[in-house]
Amino acid sequence: MSQTVLILGASGRFGRNAADQFARAGWTVRRFDRKRDRLNVAAKGADVIVNGWNPAYPDWQRQVPVLTAQVIEAAKLSGATVIVPGNVYVFGARTPAPWSETVPHRAENPLGQVRRTMEAAYRNSGVPTVILRAGDFLDTEASGNWFDMILTKWLAKGRFDYPGDPGIPHAWAFLPDLCRAAVHLAELRAELPRFADVPFAGYTLSGEDLRAGLERVTGKPVRLKRMSWLPLQLARPVWPMARSLIEMRYLWQTPHWLDGSLFHRLCPDFTVTPLDRALAAAIPGGLVQRQVDPDQTVPAGA
């Protein structure tokens, strides 16, 4: 019997990939339309609700609590399990890595506090919830993330801009992999605790690791350039998004990675896409100049 998933934010980066992966796994996929649908009605009969809603940073303080309450209410009425794409913001700048489900949430900055409050609301609601936690995203199309907007913006000219220390580890996830993981956890939901915090390790990569990977995929020299934060500093007084981006700058200066031990105990046969294949999918096809080996192993540390 087909299971049904309701995708919130189906046109966004996580929601789009989640809809694709659930459909490939044979689920009936409902894509929520804010203009047309009412959430409590749309959720009726759904087995899982994927909350891919993600307002712009400056709107988090106002919108995230409201959206969270709406999703919790819909899940209570429908009996659905909620899957939320979690991030690493909850840990804060002073928490040493690796970050796992047992590491305390100590973020003190405003955006980190919003995420801490959001996750606490799910935990305290009694609604079956899975927080699938990951780092920054590699997507299969340009979707306004760090990778396509900043890091690889000038890749056609052989330049790779990096916003932090290129020698320290940073957590990344290939979105098709992350959303395949969401499907696996959705199918295991009856075996999970009512509130499951599940880190997804993905890839642990320095800026230099990424540069080298892009050089392999493009077959051309790629020069790493440190991104200047000065334009954002200058825009800070008049552009709220600049203030938010600067607030999260610490993630590019703090070595961090996710401990995926719990996920691999739950899904021992799950394998991530080899890094070069993910990078090839994440940049414009015209820049991919070499055949990527489908059997290539993921580099150590990924």
Backbone bond lengths (Angstrom), bond angles and torsions (degrees), N, CA, C in turn:
res aa  C-N    CA-C-N  psi(-1)  N-CA   C-N-CA  omega(-1)  CA-C   N-CA-C  phi
1 M - - - 1.464 - - 1.525 109.42 -
2 S 1.325 116.45 129.58 1.458 120.84 -177.81 1.523 111.42 -66.71
3 Q 1.314 115.32 139.04 1.456 120.95 174.43 1.519 109.00 -96.58
4 T 1.325 115.92 156.49 1.462 120.76 -173.60 1.515 110.47 -118.72
5 V 1.321 115.32 133.82 1.457 121.43 175.75 1.525 108.63 -121.43
6 L 1.320 115.94 136.40 1.456 122.66 173.75 1.524 107.67 -102.60
7 I 1.326 116.98 121.77 1.462 122.10 -178.14 1.522 108.92 -101.49
8 L 1.310 116.64 118.45 1.466 122.28 173.10 1.522 107.92 -94.75
9 G 1.314 116.70 131.51 1.456 119.82 -176.03 1.514 111.87 75.84
10 A 1.322 116.78 41.77 1.465 121.24 -173.97 1.528 112.96 -68.43
11 S 1.322 117.80 -15.96 1.468 119.46 177.99 1.523 111.51 -92.87
12 G 1.333 117.31 -6.10 1.455 121.17 178.36 1.514 111.26 -83.68
13 R 1.328 115.87 175.48 1.471 119.16 -172.81 1.527 112.44 -64.30
14 F 1.347 118.09 -47.03 1.459 118.87 179.74 1.519 110.73 -72.31
15 G 1.317 117.74 -45.05 1.455 120.98 -177.88 1.510 112.94 -61.86
16 R 1.319 117.27 -40.30 1.466 121.17 179.09 1.523 110.88 -62.36
17 N 1.321 116.17 -47.45 1.455 119.67 179.49 1.522 112.01 -67.80
18 A 1.338 116.86 -36.33 1.460 119.69 178.17 1.528 110.92 -64.56
19 A 1.323 116.61 -43.03 1.466 119.43 178.67 1.528 110.63 -59.24
20 D 1.329 116.21 -42.02 1.472 119.94 179.57 1.531 111.19 -62.77
21 Q 1.325 116.74 -46.70 1.465 120.05 -174.51 1.525 112.28 -71.29
22 F 1.332 117.88 -38.53 1.471 119.30 176.63 1.526 110.18 -65.62
23 A 1.335 117.30 -39.69 1.467 119.86 178.58 1.524 110.33 -63.46
24 R 1.323 117.68 -41.44 1.469 121.01 179.29 1.528 111.37 -63.56
25 A 1.324 115.83 -29.74 1.471 119.91 -179.57 1.525 112.25 -84.90
26 G 1.331 117.47 3.00 1.458 120.79 174.99 1.510 115.26 92.59
27 W 1.338 117.57 8.57 1.460 120.19 178.64 1.526 110.10 -78.49
28 T 1.329 115.83 154.31 1.461 121.61 168.00 1.525 107.17 -82.04
29 V 1.321 116.81 121.90 1.467 121.67 -173.80 1.523 109.82 -107.06
30 R 1.310 115.66 123.37 1.465 121.85 171.74 1.523 107.94 -107.08
31 R 1.315 117.15 127.49 1.462 122.30 177.57 1.523 108.65 -101.77
32 F 1.324 116.41 116.32 1.465 120.18 -176.87 1.525 110.26 -70.42
33 D 1.333 116.47 134.63 1.460 123.44 178.29 1.523 107.87 -114.17
34 R 1.324 117.25 110.50 1.468 120.65 -176.18 1.518 112.40 -61.43
35 K 1.328 117.67 -31.28 1.462 120.63 -177.35 1.525 111.68 -74.85
36 R 1.324 115.12 -27.75 1.463 118.50 -171.74 1.524 113.90 -111.35
37 D 1.327 116.77 -34.68 1.464 120.68 -168.62 1.526 112.91 -97.71
38 R 1.329 114.24 155.30 1.462 121.81 169.31 1.522 106.79 -108.36
39 L 1.319 116.64 130.12 1.454 120.85 -168.99 1.522 112.54 -59.56
40 N 1.312 117.85 -47.57 1.464 119.67 -177.03 1.526 111.97 -62.80
41 V 1.315 115.72 -32.28 1.469 120.01 177.98 1.521 110.32 -75.67
42 A 1.349 116.07 -44.68 1.468 120.36 -178.43 1.520 111.84 -63.40
43 A 1.333 116.42 -30.15 1.470 120.34 -177.09 1.526 112.58 -79.58
44 K 1.326 117.63 -14.24 1.454 120.07 -177.92 1.523 110.43 -60.17
45 G 1.317 117.05 125.90 1.457 121.45 179.27 1.516 114.61 85.30
46 A 1.334 116.88 -3.46 1.469 119.31 178.66 1.528 109.73 -78.94
47 D 1.312 116.64 138.95 1.464 121.51 175.10 1.522 111.20 -83.76
48 V 1.325 115.62 -32.74 1.460 121.92 -177.57 1.527 109.10 -139.23
49 I 1.319 116.09 140.38 1.462 122.56 171.03 1.525 107.29 -114.05
50 V 1.322 116.81 121.99 1.462 121.13 174.88 1.522 107.48 -98.12
51 N 1.319 115.73 115.70 1.465 119.75 -177.47 1.524 110.09 -91.49
52 G 1.330 115.25 87.74 1.458 121.03 177.62 1.513 113.19 -92.65
53 W 1.335 117.75 9.71 1.468 119.72 177.27 1.524 109.73 -66.26
54 N 1.310 117.03 130.76 1.458 120.81 179.70 1.522 109.51 -148.96
55 P 1.338 117.50 90.54 1.461 120.14 179.03 1.527 111.45 -61.49
56 A 1.311 116.22 164.96 1.463 120.82 174.63 1.534 109.55 -62.46
57 Y 1.322 116.24 148.07 1.466 120.83 -178.35 1.534 114.42 -43.56
58 P 1.334 118.95 -49.79 1.472 118.16 -176.05 1.521 113.93 -62.92
59 D 1.345 116.85 -16.42 1.470 120.83 -178.43 1.529 112.69 -97.80
60 W 1.320 117.51 -2.31 1.463 119.76 -175.56 1.523 112.54 -58.29
61 Q 1.324 117.01 -48.66 1.467 121.02 -174.56 1.522 111.26 -56.92
62 R 1.320 115.97 -38.22 1.459 120.42 -176.74 1.528 112.49 -86.97
63 Q 1.325 117.30 -41.70 1.461 119.93 -169.45 1.530 114.99 -92.22
64 V 1.330 118.07 -36.32 1.467 119.28 -173.34 1.527 112.67 -59.58
65 P 1.352 119.97 -45.35 1.471 118.08 178.52 1.527 113.05 -60.90
66 V 1.325 116.75 -36.94 1.468 120.37 -179.56 1.528 110.22 -67.53
67 L 1.331 116.59 -47.37 1.463 120.36 -179.60 1.526 110.90 -64.14
68 T 1.326 116.59 -39.00 1.469 120.22 179.02 1.523 110.92 -61.60
69 A 1.328 116.72 -45.31 1.468 120.73 178.86 1.521 111.45 -61.38
70 Q 1.339 116.69 -37.97 1.461 120.13 179.59 1.530 111.21 -66.42
71 V 1.321 116.57 -41.63 1.464 120.08 -179.58 1.529 110.15 -67.41
72 I 1.313 117.00 -41.86 1.465 120.10 178.88 1.529 110.78 -61.71
73 E 1.325 116.96 -43.42 1.461 119.78 178.63 1.533 110.88 -61.23
74 A 1.344 116.66 -45.18 1.468 120.12 -179.46 1.522 110.82 -63.34
75 A 1.325 116.99 -38.86 1.462 120.25 -179.67 1.524 110.95 -68.27
76 K 1.321 117.25 -38.12 1.466 119.72 177.73 1.525 110.88 -63.70
77 L 1.324 116.59 -40.55 1.459 120.08 -178.28 1.523 111.87 -71.15
78 S 1.319 116.22 -34.97 1.469 119.82 -175.06 1.519 113.57 -94.14
79 G 1.339 116.80 -19.17 1.454 120.53 -175.12 1.517 113.42 78.42
80 A 1.329 117.67 13.24 1.458 121.72 -176.71 1.525 111.65 -78.28
81 T 1.325 115.10 154.98 1.454 122.26 169.14 1.520 108.18 -86.94
82 V 1.323 116.47 138.35 1.465 121.08 179.01 1.527 109.20 -101.23
83 I 1.328 116.20 133.04 1.459 121.86 171.89 1.521 108.04 -113.06
84 V 1.330 114.90 125.20 1.466 121.50 -177.32 1.525 108.80 -118.90
85 P 1.341 118.33 128.42 1.460 118.78 172.59 1.530 109.55 -72.57
86 G 1.309 116.73 105.41 1.454 121.11 179.58 1.519 110.61 -83.38
87 N 1.322 115.97 162.99 1.460 119.99 176.66 1.522 109.85 -126.81
88 V 1.322 116.32 -170.96 1.464 120.48 -176.54 1.526 111.79 -98.80
89 Y 1.324 117.16 5.67 1.461 120.19 -175.06 1.526 112.97 -63.96
90 V 1.327 116.96 -26.43 1.468 120.51 -173.34 1.530 112.98 -67.56
91 F 1.327 117.84 -19.49 1.461 119.82 -173.11 1.530 113.36 -81.43
92 G 1.320 116.64 -32.39 1.455 119.57 179.17 1.518 113.01 83.98
93 A 1.335 114.46 168.96 1.462 121.48 -172.05 1.524 113.24 -74.75
94 R 1.318 118.63 -19.84 1.463 120.57 -172.92 1.526 113.95 -101.10
95 T 1.314 116.63 7.23 1.462 120.11 -177.90 1.522 110.08 -94.94
96 P 1.327 118.55 118.42 1.464 119.77 -178.68 1.528 111.69 -69.96
97 A 1.320 115.12 145.90 1.466 121.30 175.78 1.528 108.93 -80.67
98 P 1.357 116.01 161.72 1.462 128.78 5.22 1.525 112.09 -78.13
99 W 1.337 115.42 153.21 1.451 121.23 179.48 1.529 108.71 -100.56
100 S 1.321 115.44 122.61 1.463 121.60 -177.04 1.519 109.24 -128.66
101 E 1.339 115.64 -177.47 1.467 121.17 179.29 1.522 112.24 -68.27
102 T 1.330 118.21 -14.02 1.471 120.76 -179.18 1.518 113.10 -98.73
103 V 1.327 117.27 -5.70 1.468 121.11 -177.60 1.527 109.25 -79.23
104 P 1.340 118.50 129.60 1.468 120.99 -178.95 1.531 112.14 -61.05
105 H 1.317 114.97 149.24 1.461 121.47 176.67 1.529 108.15 -91.77
106 R 1.321 116.04 111.80 1.459 120.56 -172.71 1.519 113.55 -125.40
107 A 1.313 117.13 16.73 1.462 119.54 179.49 1.524 110.35 -60.53
108 E 1.323 116.16 134.45 1.459 121.45 -179.90 1.524 112.36 -112.82
109 N 1.338 117.12 -12.81 1.470 120.25 -179.71 1.527 109.80 -75.46
110 P 1.341 118.41 158.06 1.470 120.89 -174.16 1.525 115.00 -56.50
111 L 1.331 118.23 -46.44 1.466 118.84 -178.32 1.520 111.23 -67.61
112 G 1.317 117.20 -37.90 1.452 119.98 175.76 1.515 112.02 -63.79
113 Q 1.325 116.62 -37.91 1.465 120.50 178.42 1.522 111.38 -65.77
114 V 1.341 116.64 -37.86 1.470 119.24 177.43 1.524 110.17 -60.30
115 R 1.331 116.63 -43.77 1.456 119.18 -179.47 1.529 111.63 -69.52
116 R 1.314 117.64 -37.09 1.462 119.92 176.26 1.526 110.66 -61.10
117 T 1.327 116.54 -44.34 1.463 121.37 -179.63 1.527 110.59 -65.74
118 M 1.329 116.54 -40.55 1.462 120.74 178.97 1.526 110.91 -61.33
119 E 1.322 116.84 -48.22 1.463 119.47 -178.87 1.522 111.42 -65.83
120 A 1.327 116.94 -36.97 1.463 119.91 177.11 1.525 111.08 -63.10
121 A 1.334 116.61 -36.51 1.470 120.00 178.99 1.527 110.69 -62.26
122 Y 1.326 116.84 -43.16 1.464 119.70 177.24 1.528 110.69 -65.37
123 R 1.327 116.14 -44.06 1.465 119.83 -178.64 1.531 111.11 -59.70
124 N 1.317 116.53 -40.20 1.469 121.42 -175.15 1.518 113.21 -85.24
125 S 1.339 117.85 -9.22 1.469 120.95 -174.04 1.519 113.30 -77.50
126 G 1.321 117.30 -24.20 1.461 120.57 -172.80 1.510 113.63 84.32
127 V 1.337 117.14 -4.23 1.466 121.07 178.35 1.524 109.28 -76.70
128 P 1.331 119.57 132.87 1.466 120.11 175.19 1.529 109.93 -57.89
129 T 1.310 116.47 121.82 1.465 121.46 -172.04 1.524 110.22 -137.74
130 V 1.319 115.17 138.40 1.469 122.09 171.69 1.521 107.81 -119.31
131 I 1.322 116.47 119.68 1.455 121.24 170.22 1.524 106.44 -94.76
132 L 1.308 117.45 109.44 1.468 122.11 178.66 1.527 106.78 -97.33
133 R 1.321 115.91 102.28 1.474 121.33 -167.67 1.524 111.66 -94.97
134 A 1.320 115.82 134.04 1.461 120.88 -179.84 1.519 110.19 -145.74
135 G 1.326 114.67 171.05 1.458 121.00 177.09 1.520 110.90 -90.56
136 D 1.339 116.53 -146.81 1.466 120.79 178.98 1.522 110.54 -68.64
137 F 1.344 115.12 159.37 1.456 120.63 -171.64 1.528 113.45 -103.59
138 L 1.334 114.81 142.84 1.456 123.46 160.14 1.520 105.65 -105.74
139 D 1.326 117.63 123.71 1.462 121.56 -177.16 1.522 109.65 -111.80
140 T 1.322 115.74 167.56 1.455 120.70 179.81 1.524 112.43 -89.87
141 E 1.315 116.94 -1.46 1.460 122.06 174.48 1.517 108.36 -153.02
142 A 1.313 116.19 160.78 1.457 119.94 179.17 1.522 109.09 -61.80
143 S 1.342 116.59 123.15 1.466 119.26 -176.45 1.522 111.96 -137.02
144 G 1.333 116.30 23.50 1.459 119.81 174.67 1.504 114.16 75.31
145 N 1.346 117.67 29.46 1.453 119.38 178.34 1.535 110.03 -102.25
146 W 1.332 116.17 177.60 1.460 120.29 -177.96 1.522 111.47 -57.95
147 F 1.328 116.81 -40.31 1.454 120.31 -173.60 1.521 111.82 -63.80
148 D 1.340 117.67 -46.95 1.471 118.12 -176.39 1.522 113.10 -88.37
149 M 1.333 118.00 -27.55 1.465 120.35 -177.62 1.525 113.12 -81.92
150 I 1.326 117.15 -31.71 1.456 120.82 -174.05 1.531 111.78 -121.47
151 L 1.329 117.39 -59.80 1.459 120.41 -168.98 1.529 112.62 -61.74
152 T 1.331 116.88 -43.79 1.466 119.20 -174.61 1.527 113.09 -111.48
153 K 1.320 117.27 16.41 1.466 120.27 -178.34 1.525 111.65 -56.63
154 W 1.341 117.72 -38.47 1.460 122.29 -176.24 1.526 111.36 -109.68
155 L 1.335 117.17 24.86 1.455 119.91 -176.72 1.525 112.08 -62.83
156 A 1.327 117.74 -32.77 1.466 120.50 178.69 1.521 111.49 -60.99
157 K 1.317 116.97 -23.15 1.462 121.66 177.42 1.527 111.68 -97.26
158 G 1.332 115.85 9.75 1.453 120.04 177.00 1.514 114.22 80.44
159 R 1.352 117.09 20.97 1.465 120.58 -176.71 1.516 110.53 -119.09
160 F 1.303 115.64 137.39 1.465 123.46 179.04 1.527 107.37 -123.67
161 D 1.329 116.90 109.84 1.462 121.67 -177.83 1.518 109.91 -89.03
162 Y 1.321 116.20 131.13 1.466 119.40 -177.59 1.523 109.47 -125.59
163 P 1.352 117.24 130.56 1.465 120.69 -171.58 1.522 115.57 -86.57
164 G 1.336 118.28 4.93 1.459 119.75 -177.50 1.509 111.90 -148.54
165 D 1.315 115.03 -157.52 1.456 121.61 178.34 1.527 108.42 -72.66
166 P 1.326 119.78 114.83 1.471 120.84 -175.78 1.519 113.69 -74.47
167 G 1.327 118.06 -2.04 1.453 120.33 -178.09 1.509 115.06 -101.13
168 I 1.349 117.96 -1.54 1.466 120.08 -176.12 1.532 110.74 -107.18
169 P 1.347 117.59 152.89 1.475 120.00 -178.64 1.525 112.25 -72.03
170 H 1.317 114.37 148.46 1.466 122.99 -178.16 1.525 107.07 -143.25
171 A 1.320 117.51 141.65 1.471 122.25 -176.82 1.530 110.66 -85.07
172 W 1.342 115.03 132.97 1.465 122.52 177.81 1.527 109.47 -134.76
173 A 1.330 115.38 154.57 1.468 120.71 174.08 1.521 109.12 -142.12
174 F 1.322 116.74 136.04 1.458 123.02 173.27 1.523 106.97 -81.66
175 L 1.323 117.12 120.75 1.463 120.36 -169.74 1.533 114.43 -57.79
176 P 1.325 120.23 -40.67 1.474 117.20 175.63 1.528 112.38 -59.25
177 D 1.336 117.39 -36.37 1.468 119.90 176.43 1.522 110.74 -66.03
178 L 1.314 116.18 -47.03 1.463 120.24 -177.93 1.523 110.91 -60.22
179 C 1.329 116.36 -39.85 1.466 119.22 -178.61 1.525 112.00 -77.63
180 R 1.336 118.06 -27.79 1.477 119.29 168.73 1.523 109.51 -62.64
181 A 1.330 115.74 -39.35 1.466 119.47 177.65 1.523 110.61 -62.57
182 A 1.339 117.06 -38.16 1.465 120.42 177.70 1.525 110.75 -60.96
183 V 1.337 117.19 -40.33 1.465 120.79 178.48 1.527 109.93 -63.51
184 H 1.325 116.90 -45.27 1.465 120.29 -179.94 1.529 110.54 -58.60
185 L 1.326 116.77 -44.82 1.463 119.76 -179.12 1.525 111.12 -69.20
186 A 1.325 116.90 -35.46 1.468 119.56 176.42 1.523 110.43 -60.36
187 E 1.318 116.62 -38.65 1.464 120.30 -178.25 1.527 111.90 -77.34
188 L 1.329 116.47 -15.39 1.470 121.34 176.54 1.526 112.27 -101.04
189 R 1.325 117.79 6.68 1.466 120.94 -167.34 1.527 113.45 -57.50
190 A 1.319 118.00 -31.92 1.472 120.11 -179.37 1.524 111.44 -67.19
191 E 1.327 117.09 -20.65 1.463 121.25 -178.44 1.522 112.71 -95.95
192 L 1.317 117.62 -4.82 1.460 121.58 -175.70 1.527 110.88 -92.43
193 P 1.326 117.48 156.95 1.466 119.19 171.82 1.523 110.23 -64.31
194 R 1.314 116.14 163.88 1.473 119.31 -176.52 1.521 111.43 -59.25
195 F 1.319 116.96 -36.48 1.463 120.66 173.79 1.522 106.76 -121.04
196 A 1.323 116.84 114.34 1.462 121.83 -177.09 1.517 109.56 -116.62
197 D 1.317 116.12 118.78 1.461 123.10 175.86 1.524 106.07 -101.33
198 V 1.343 116.36 109.64 1.467 120.71 -171.86 1.529 109.93 -123.48
199 P 1.325 117.80 102.93 1.464 119.78 175.65 1.532 111.18 -71.61
200 F 1.332 115.20 141.64 1.458 122.63 177.52 1.525 106.71 -114.34
201 A 1.334 116.78 112.82 1.463 119.99 -171.35 1.525 112.69 -67.03
202 G 1.328 118.12 -37.84 1.457 119.82 -178.31 1.519 111.09 57.83
203 Y 1.332 116.26 -124.58 1.455 122.02 177.77 1.525 109.22 -115.78
204 T 1.317 116.43 141.10 1.459 121.78 169.56 1.517 106.61 -108.20
205 L 1.344 116.77 112.11 1.460 121.43 -169.88 1.519 110.96 -137.98
206 S 1.307 115.82 138.21 1.459 120.10 168.86 1.530 108.85 -83.60
207 G 1.309 115.98 169.85 1.454 119.39 174.52 1.518 111.47 -60.72
208 E 1.326 116.35 -36.77 1.464 120.29 178.62 1.525 110.68 -67.53
209 D 1.349 118.29 -36.99 1.464 121.00 175.54 1.528 110.77 -59.41
210 L 1.336 115.97 -44.19 1.458 120.19 179.41 1.523 111.16 -64.65
211 R 1.326 116.41 -44.49 1.466 120.04 179.24 1.530 110.21 -57.97
212 A 1.328 117.15 -46.92 1.458 120.83 -179.28 1.529 110.94 -63.21
213 G 1.330 116.89 -39.37 1.455 120.22 178.28 1.519 111.85 -63.54
214 L 1.326 116.37 -42.37 1.461 119.99 178.68 1.522 111.05 -66.45
215 E 1.302 116.81 -34.26 1.468 120.26 176.84 1.531 110.51 -64.99
216 R 1.338 116.64 -40.29 1.461 119.77 177.27 1.524 111.30 -63.72
217 V 1.326 115.92 -43.67 1.465 120.61 -174.67 1.528 111.82 -71.20
218 T 1.329 116.62 -40.34 1.466 119.92 -178.18 1.528 111.91 -82.91
219 G 1.337 116.84 -20.19 1.461 119.72 -177.43 1.508 113.14 70.92
220 K 1.333 117.37 17.13 1.464 121.84 -178.30 1.523 109.66 -133.82
221 P 1.324 117.34 156.41 1.466 119.72 176.35 1.525 110.82 -60.47
222 V 1.315 115.91 137.45 1.464 121.96 176.93 1.526 107.58 -124.72
223 R 1.320 115.76 123.49 1.465 121.61 -177.57 1.528 109.28 -98.85
224 L 1.328 117.32 129.16 1.465 121.12 177.63 1.521 110.18 -86.85
225 K 1.311 116.48 129.48 1.463 122.86 177.94 1.520 108.60 -122.37
226 R 1.296 117.65 131.35 1.464 121.03 177.23 1.526 109.45 -71.54
227 M 1.320 116.05 126.43 1.464 121.27 179.06 1.515 110.79 -69.73
228 S 1.306 116.50 137.05 1.460 121.12 174.34 1.526 109.92 -85.64
229 W 1.326 115.83 131.69 1.459 120.93 177.02 1.524 111.73 -90.28
230 L 1.328 117.62 -1.12 1.466 120.73 -176.25 1.528 113.18 -59.53
231 P 1.354 119.47 -44.40 1.472 117.94 178.74 1.534 112.60 -57.97
232 L 1.330 117.02 -37.66 1.466 118.99 178.17 1.523 110.84 -69.74
233 Q 1.320 116.72 -37.82 1.468 119.66 177.03 1.530 110.44 -61.25
234 L 1.327 116.78 -41.58 1.463 120.65 -179.71 1.528 111.39 -68.66
235 A 1.341 116.40 -33.49 1.467 120.02 -178.61 1.522 112.71 -81.92
236 R 1.316 116.08 -12.37 1.462 121.01 -173.35 1.533 114.37 -52.64
237 P 1.342 119.80 -42.47 1.476 118.30 -176.88 1.522 114.45 -66.08
238 V 1.345 116.61 -23.83 1.468 118.81 -172.72 1.525 113.42 -117.58
239 W 1.325 117.83 -9.70 1.470 121.13 -175.96 1.519 109.19 -125.33
240 P 1.331 118.12 103.28 1.472 120.38 -177.57 1.516 114.07 -55.34
241 M 1.344 118.19 -35.58 1.452 120.01 -179.85 1.527 111.37 -61.33
242 A 1.328 117.19 -36.08 1.466 120.32 178.68 1.522 110.17 -61.49
243 R 1.324 117.04 -40.78 1.468 119.94 179.35 1.525 110.46 -61.94
244 S 1.324 116.40 -40.24 1.463 120.15 -179.22 1.523 111.54 -68.55
245 L 1.326 116.65 -41.72 1.462 119.88 179.26 1.525 111.02 -63.20
246 I 1.318 116.55 -40.54 1.464 120.53 178.44 1.525 110.16 -66.88
247 E 1.323 117.20 -36.88 1.463 120.68 177.36 1.516 111.75 -57.54
248 M 1.335 116.96 -36.58 1.462 121.01 -177.10 1.524 112.58 -93.36
249 R 1.320 117.62 8.80 1.470 121.02 -178.43 1.529 111.81 -58.38
250 Y 1.334 116.75 -28.44 1.464 119.76 -175.80 1.528 112.93 -57.91
251 L 1.354 117.17 -26.27 1.464 119.32 -179.49 1.529 112.11 -66.83
252 W 1.330 117.11 -21.08 1.464 120.96 177.08 1.529 111.55 -90.37
253 Q 1.325 116.02 -5.05 1.465 121.19 -179.33 1.533 112.12 -116.93
254 T 1.320 116.24 -6.12 1.470 122.21 -177.05 1.522 110.18 -111.61
255 P 1.322 119.00 118.27 1.477 119.54 176.68 1.529 109.88 -60.82
256 H 1.311 117.04 127.81 1.465 118.90 179.29 1.520 111.00 -154.13
257 W 1.307 114.67 152.06 1.454 122.61 173.51 1.518 107.60 -158.23
258 L 1.320 115.62 161.45 1.463 121.61 -176.97 1.522 110.45 -102.02
259 D 1.308 115.33 140.20 1.464 122.21 175.83 1.527 107.86 -88.77
260 G 1.328 116.11 110.08 1.467 120.29 -176.65 1.506 114.02 -94.43
261 S 1.329 117.95 20.52 1.471 120.60 -176.03 1.526 112.28 -59.43
262 L 1.326 117.33 -43.36 1.462 119.91 -179.10 1.515 110.49 -62.24
263 F 1.323 117.42 -46.54 1.462 119.58 -179.42 1.528 110.61 -59.33
264 H 1.318 116.85 -41.99 1.462 118.78 -177.35 1.520 112.52 -73.75
265 R 1.323 117.67 -22.45 1.473 118.61 170.38 1.525 110.17 -71.02
266 L 1.316 116.12 -36.67 1.465 120.15 179.64 1.526 111.75 -75.38
267 C 1.326 116.88 -36.99 1.470 121.91 -175.22 1.528 108.80 -130.40
268 P 1.328 117.65 71.00 1.463 120.61 -171.30 1.524 114.36 -65.82
269 D 1.310 118.48 -20.85 1.461 120.50 -177.76 1.530 113.35 -94.82
270 F 1.322 116.85 1.49 1.463 120.57 -177.41 1.527 109.96 -74.19
271 T 1.327 116.63 133.00 1.463 121.09 175.59 1.526 109.54 -124.64
272 V 1.316 115.60 143.16 1.464 119.36 177.66 1.522 109.79 -85.38
273 T 1.302 115.59 156.89 1.458 121.85 176.55 1.528 109.64 -64.04
274 P 1.322 119.03 134.03 1.465 119.59 175.51 1.526 110.86 -52.19
275 L 1.317 115.69 140.75 1.461 120.92 -171.46 1.520 112.91 -54.36
276 D 1.331 118.34 -45.91 1.460 119.38 -175.74 1.521 111.78 -64.77
277 R 1.328 117.46 -33.16 1.471 119.79 175.83 1.522 110.65 -67.29
278 A 1.323 116.81 -39.49 1.470 120.00 178.04 1.526 110.78 -65.59
279 L 1.331 116.99 -42.77 1.466 119.89 178.91 1.529 110.93 -64.59
280 A 1.324 116.41 -39.53 1.463 119.86 178.63 1.526 110.97 -62.46
281 A 1.335 116.88 -34.89 1.463 120.78 179.28 1.520 111.98 -76.77
282 A 1.331 116.42 -21.59 1.462 120.73 -173.09 1.525 113.56 -92.73
283 I 1.340 118.07 -7.59 1.460 121.41 177.97 1.523 109.24 -115.46
284 P 1.331 118.17 160.20 1.469 119.68 179.12 1.526 111.43 -55.19
285 G 1.329 115.86 137.95 1.456 120.84 -174.95 1.514 113.78 -56.68
286 G 1.331 116.95 -30.67 1.453 119.89 -178.78 1.510 113.99 -67.07
287 L 1.342 116.36 -15.41 1.460 119.86 -179.56 1.522 112.03 -90.65
288 V 1.334 117.48 -12.58 1.461 120.94 -178.04 1.518 108.15 -83.19
289 Q 1.322 116.79 112.83 1.456 121.27 -171.68 1.526 113.65 -111.11
290 R 1.342 118.25 -4.69 1.452 118.77 -178.87 1.521 110.15 -131.18
291 Q 1.313 115.77 153.66 1.455 120.88 176.57 1.522 109.06 -72.05
292 V 1.316 116.73 126.42 1.458 120.74 179.59 1.511 108.54 -91.92
293 D 1.310 116.74 124.75 1.458 122.72 -177.48 1.523 110.17 -65.34
294 P 1.330 119.27 118.82 1.467 120.52 -178.49 1.520 112.90 -66.02
295 D 1.340 117.39 -17.75 1.450 120.50 -179.80 1.530 112.75 -101.14
296 Q 1.328 116.05 7.11 1.459 119.88 -178.90 1.517 110.28 -60.64
297 T 1.306 118.42 135.67 1.460 121.89 -179.29 1.510 110.33 -80.71
298 V 1.331 114.99 156.18 1.460 120.84 176.61 1.525 108.37 -76.18
299 P 1.346 118.02 135.69 1.463 119.95 -177.88 1.520 112.26 -58.34
300 A 1.312 116.27 153.42 1.465 122.16 177.97 1.511 109.43 -55.74
301 G 1.317 116.08 138.40 1.461 121.25 -179.70 1.502 112.96 95.10
302 A 1.340 117.47 -13.62 1.455 119.35 179.22 1.512 110.21 -77.73
